């Protein structure tokens, strides 16, 4: 390729010209995630990140097609509107069959270490990326962050996953069970100051206090969806209400406590906490089959 480009460099290549016209990119991942070890693929990845275009990764390992993306896709949003589920929940369900083997490879992405068939091609690309595209850091981080969000949602926690979430190049989004979030906070020190969207399932009193304390620091949070279960009562309601008071940038709130033991006191506390949320655009509260009265 270098021979064909001469001294014009990768920014004059067909790869770059095609990406300038594209609305985003789709990376097809094999079992070894070779795409992150090939320098020309890495160059395309860097360009997409530099141009702030969407990235979707697809895999058909195990005979079942699946995809992960950096952020919600139109498919997730449309399916959420159709089913009534949180878009983050829809996304997590859609992504849960994505190859764990590929995710592990993505977790250690270092595009600057990728190879080319010709040594001069590699030197030319690295020089161009460093001088003209702000280096490999953003593209590396985006790949690792997409993998970390997915791994986290599956409950496969470890220190590296939490570190990538907190050191990522963008605010992160999570969809997970309350027990997973509690473990991440208490065992691995996850902070939510960089969290933009959060969907929590199976919330109960035992975890509401820990999660509520962590939410106090989630100053960038725009979306919060919480689904309770049988062990959620006024104790959990008070913890959630206290956390809500500090989420001043919140725009989308859904609290589904149907079928739980929460009563009037917890519902009133939650209602009062909403008075400070001036940025709210969407709100959904579910208290059916609870201890909440008609008054």
MORACOR-V493474 format. One record per residue. N is the residue number from 1. RES is the residue in one letter. OMEGA is omega in whole degrees, -180 to 180 (none if undefined). D_LAST is the distance of its C-alpha to the last C-alpha in Angstrom with 2 decimals. Layout:
# MORACOR-V493474
N:RES:OMEGA:D_LAST ; N:RES:OMEGA:D_LAST
This chain:
# MORACOR-V493474
1:X:180:74.13 ; 2:X:179:75.45 ; 3:X:-180:78.85 ; 4:X:-177:77.36 ; 5:X:-177:75.37 ; 6:X:-179:78.22 ; 7:X:-179:77.20 ; 8:X:177:74.35 ; 9:X:-176:71.74 ; 10:X:-178:68.48 ; 11:X:175:66.92 ; 12:X:-176:69.51 ; 13:X:175:68.90 ; 14:X:179:67.53 ; 15:X:-177:64.63 ; 16:X:-179:63.51 ; 17:X:178:64.13 ; 18:X:-179:62.05 ; 19:X:176:59.11 ; 20:X:-179:59.28 ; 21:X:-175:58.66 ; 22:X:175:56.01 ; 23:X:-179:52.27 ; 24:X:-178:51.86 ; 25:X:174:53.46 ; 26:X:177:53.19 ; 27:X:177:54.86 ; 28:X:-174:55.92 ; 29:X:174:55.86 ; 30:X:-174:58.33 ; 31:X:-179:58.11 ; 32:X:-178:59.78 ; 33:X:-178:57.94 ; 34:X:-178:61.39 ; 35:X:180:59.93 ; 36:X:179:59.11 ; 37:X:179:62.73 ; 38:X:-170:64.47 ; 39:X:179:65.15 ; 40:X:173:65.07 ; 41:X:177:61.65 ; 42:X:177:60.65 ; 43:X:179:61.95 ; 44:X:178:59.83 ; 45:X:178:56.77 ; 46:X:-179:57.54 ; 47:X:179:57.96 ; 48:X:178:54.61 ; 49:X:-180:52.89 ; 50:X:-179:54.90 ; 51:X:178:53.93 ; 52:X:179:50.20 ; 53:X:-178:50.18 ; 54:X:-179:48.00 ; 55:X:177:49.44 ; 56:X:178:48.80 ; 57:X:-177:50.50 ; 58:X:179:51.16 ; 59:X:177:52.64 ; 60:X:179:53.59 ; 61:X:-178:54.60 ; 62:X:177:54.16 ; 63:X:-180:54.40 ; 64:X:-179:50.86 ; 65:X:178:50.29 ; 66:X:-178:47.61 ; 67:X:171:46.98 ; 68:X:-177:45.44 ; 69:X:174:44.88 ; 70:X:-179:44.32 ; 71:X:-180:40.78 ; 72:X:177:38.73 ; 73:X:175:40.76 ; 74:X:178:40.03 ; 75:X:179:40.00 ; 76:X:-177:37.14 ; 77:X:-180:35.09 ; 78:X:179:35.81 ; 79:X:177:35.06 ; 80:X:179:31.71 ; 81:X:-178:30.81 ; 82:X:-173:31.99 ; 83:X:-176:30.31 ; 84:X:176:27.10 ; 85:X:173:28.33 ; 86:X:177:28.94 ; 87:X:177:32.40 ; 88:X:177:33.33 ; 89:X:178:32.54 ; 90:X:179:34.64 ; 91:X:-179:37.38 ; 92:X:178:37.42 ; 93:X:-179:37.72 ; 94:X:-173:40.46 ; 95:X:-170:42.37 ; 96:X:179:42.16 ; 97:X:178:45.46 ; 98:X:-173:47.39 ; 99:X:176:50.39 ; 100:X:179:49.77 ; 101:X:179:53.51 ; 102:X:179:53.32 ; 103:X:179:50.32 ; 104:X:178:52.35 ; 105:X:179:55.21 ; 106:X:-178:52.99 ; 107:X:-178:51.73 ; 108:X:-179:55.25 ; 109:X:173:56.03 ; 110:X:-172:58.90 ; 111:X:-179:60.23 ; 112:X:178:63.03 ; 113:X:-177:64.59 ; 114:X:-174:64.84 ; 115:X:171:68.30 ; 116:X:178:70.45 ; 117:X:-180:73.58 ; 118:X:-176:75.55 ; 119:X:-178:75.31 ; 120:X:176:75.83 ; 121:X:-178:72.74 ; 122:X:179:70.58 ; 123:X:-179:72.12 ; 124:X:-178:71.67 ; 125:X:-179:67.97 ; 126:X:-180:67.12 ; 127:X:-180:69.01 ; 128:X:-179:67.21 ; 129:X:-179:63.72 ; 130:X:-175:64.40 ; 131:X:-170:65.97 ; 132:X:-173:63.98 ; 133:X:175:60.62 ; 134:X:174:59.41 ; 135:X:-175:60.29 ; 136:X:-169:58.67 ; 137:X:-176:55.77 ; 138:X:-180:52.99 ; 139:X:177:53.93 ; 140:X:-176:54.27 ; 141:X:-178:50.90 ; 142:X:177:49.15 ; 143:X:-178:50.63 ; 144:X:-179:49.75 ; 145:X:176:46.19 ; 146:X:179:45.54 ; 147:X:-178:46.89 ; 148:X:178:44.93 ; 149:X:-179:41.54 ; 150:X:179:42.42 ; 151:X:179:43.78 ; 152:X:-178:40.75 ; 153:X:178:38.39 ; 154:X:180:40.45 ; 155:X:-180:40.01 ; 156:X:-172:43.72 ; 157:X:169:43.45 ; 158:X:-172:46.36 ; 159:X:-177:47.29 ; 160:X:179:48.93 ; 161:X:-180:45.85 ; 162:X:-180:43.74 ; 163:X:180:46.61 ; 164:X:177:46.97 ; 165:X:-174:43.29 ; 166:X:-179:43.49 ; 167:X:-177:46.92 ; 168:X:-177:46.42 ; 169:X:178:47.38 ; 170:X:174:43.91 ; 171:X:-175:40.29 ; 172:X:180:39.34 ; 173:X:-177:36.64 ; 174:X:170:35.51 ; 175:X:-173:33.77 ; 176:X:173:33.74 ; 177:X:-179:32.08 ; 178:X:-180:30.38 ; 179:X:178:33.23 ; 180:X:-180:35.82 ; 181:X:178:34.28 ; 182:X:179:34.03 ; 183:X:180:37.69 ; 184:X:-179:38.79 ; 185:X:-172:37.21 ; 186:X:-176:38.38 ; 187:X:-174:41.70 ; 188:X:175:42.93 ; 189:X:178:41.34 ; 190:X:172:39.59 ; 191:X:-177:38.09 ; 192:X:-179:35.61 ; 193:X:180:36.96 ; 194:X:-178:38.73 ; 195:X:-180:35.94 ; 196:X:-179:34.78 ; 197:X:-176:32.77 ; 198:X:176:31.08 ; 199:X:-175:29.56 ; 200:X:179:28.58 ; 201:X:171:28.17 ; 202:X:178:27.18 ; 203:X:174:25.38 ; 204:X:-177:24.65 ; 205:X:-175:24.24 ; 206:X:-177:28.02 ; 207:X:-175:28.65 ; 208:X:-178:25.65 ; 209:X:179:27.12 ; 210:X:-179:30.52 ; 211:X:178:29.30 ; 212:X:178:26.90 ; 213:X:180:29.89 ; 214:X:-179:32.03 ; 215:X:179:29.60 ; 216:X:-179:29.85 ; 217:X:-176:33.39 ; 218:X:-173:32.61 ; 219:X:-179:33.16 ; 220:X:-174:34.50 ; 221:X:178:31.64 ; 222:X:-177:30.74 ; 223:X:176:28.94 ; 224:X:175:26.66 ; 225:X:-179:25.35 ; 226:X:178:23.94 ; 227:X:-178:23.49 ; 228:X:174:22.19 ; 229:X:-170:23.38 ; 230:X:-177:22.71 ; 231:X:-179:23.57 ; 232:X:-178:20.90 ; 233:X:179:18.25 ; 234:X:178:16.64 ; 235:X:177:20.30 ; 236:X:179:20.90 ; 237:X:179:17.74 ; 238:X:-179:19.02 ; 239:X:179:22.46 ; 240:X:-180:21.51 ; 241:X:180:19.46 ; 242:X:179:22.53 ; 243:X:-177:24.82 ; 244:X:-177:23.00 ; 245:X:-177:23.58 ; 246:X:-175:27.32 ; 247:X:-169:27.44 ; 248:X:180:28.20 ; 249:X:-176:30.15 ; 250:X:-179:27.56 ; 251:X:-175:27.53 ; 252:X:-178:26.05 ; 253:X:174:23.05 ; 254:X:178:21.72 ; 255:X:-180:19.55 ; 256:X:180:19.43 ; 257:X:177:17.73 ; 258:X:179:17.28 ; 259:X:178:18.50 ; 260:X:-178:18.29 ; 261:X:-180:16.97 ; 262:X:-178:14.77 ; 263:X:-176:11.52 ; 264:X:-175:8.70 ; 265:X:179:11.66 ; 266:X:179:13.65 ; 267:X:179:11.30 ; 268:X:179:10.69 ; 269:X:178:14.48 ; 270:X:179:15.31 ; 271:X:-180:13.40 ; 272:X:-177:15.24 ; 273:X:-178:18.45 ; 274:X:-176:18.56 ; 275:X:-179:19.38 ; 276:X:-172:22.95 ; 277:X:-174:23.62 ; 278:X:-177:25.40 ; 279:X:-177:27.46 ; 280:X:177:24.77 ; 281:X:179:25.86 ; 282:X:179:24.04 ; 283:X:177:20.67 ; 284:X:180:19.08 ; 285:X:-179:16.07 ; 286:X:179:15.66 ; 287:X:180:13.12 ; 288:X:178:13.98 ; 289:X:176:14.93 ; 290:X:177:13.53 ; 291:X:-180:11.73 ; 292:X:-179:8.51 ; 293:X:-179:5.63 ; 294:X:-173:3.78 ; 295:X:none:0.00
